[in-house]
Amino acid sequence: MKYVNAETILPQELLNEIQKYIHGVILYIPNPEGMHKKWGENSGGRQYFNARNEEIRGKFSKGVSIDQLSDLFCLSSYSIKKIIYSKK
């Protein structure tokens, strides 16, 4: 989120109307509904971790132990258990 001076982007009439309610402070204007993206959707991180977690679940269902998965994916046993036993 970046700071933008309202005088540079808003028409004077709208700026005057907003100043009737608030002035001299930073005002946060949220994105419209449907514009907010969840973590990792822009960068591809979410897809990467979803694919990794599916791979972990698949290997576990084929008999690979939690300790082996921990070593293979460089995660703690606790993290592997959370991935395996989470509802997905």
N, C-alpha and C positions, 0 to 999 in steps of 0.2 A: 504494500500500500504506500503510495507516495503522496506528498503534500502538494496541493495545487491551489494557487490563489484564486478565489471565486471571481474576483474582478476581471481576470483574464479569460474566463470561459463562460460566465453567465451573462445574459442580457441585463442591462441596468434595472429594468422594471422588476425582474425576478429577484435580483440582488436586494433591491429596496424592500420587497415583500418579505424576504427571509430576514432582513435586518430588523423588522418589526418584532420578531420572535427571539432572535439571538444575534449577538454581535461580539466581536473581539475574542472568540474562542475557536478552537478547531472543531469542525463538524464532520462526523462520519456519515457518509451516504452509502448504504449497502447496495450490493448488486441486486437487480430484479430477480424475482423467483425464477429458478431454472438456470441461472447464470453461474451459480456457485458450483465449483468442481471439488470433488473429494481429493484427499491427499494422494499424490502420485499419478493422477489422471493425465496431467500435462506432460510430465517427464517420462512416463512409462514405468515408473517404479512400482506402481500397483500391479501391473501385468507381470512384471518380473517376479515379485514376491508370490503372487498367486500361482504362477507356473512352478516356482521352486517348491512351494508348499504342497502342490499336487504331486510333484515328483517324490517328495518325502513320504506322503501318504501311500503312494503306489509302491515304493520300495518296502515300506513297513508291511504292507499287506502281502508282499511276496516273501516275507520272512527275514528281512534285514533287521538286526537288533537296534534298539535305541542308541546304544553306545557306538555302534558302527555308523549309524546315521549322524550322530553327534560329531564324530571324527571326519566323516565325509563332507559335511556341510559347514564345519567349523562353528557349530552352535552348541550351547549347553544341552545337557540331557533334559533339563527342565523346559527349555524352549522347544525341543523336539516333541516332548510330551504334549505341550500346549497345542502345537500344530496338528499332531496326530489325533488328539482327542477333541479338538474343537469341532463344532457342528458346521459343516461346509457342504 
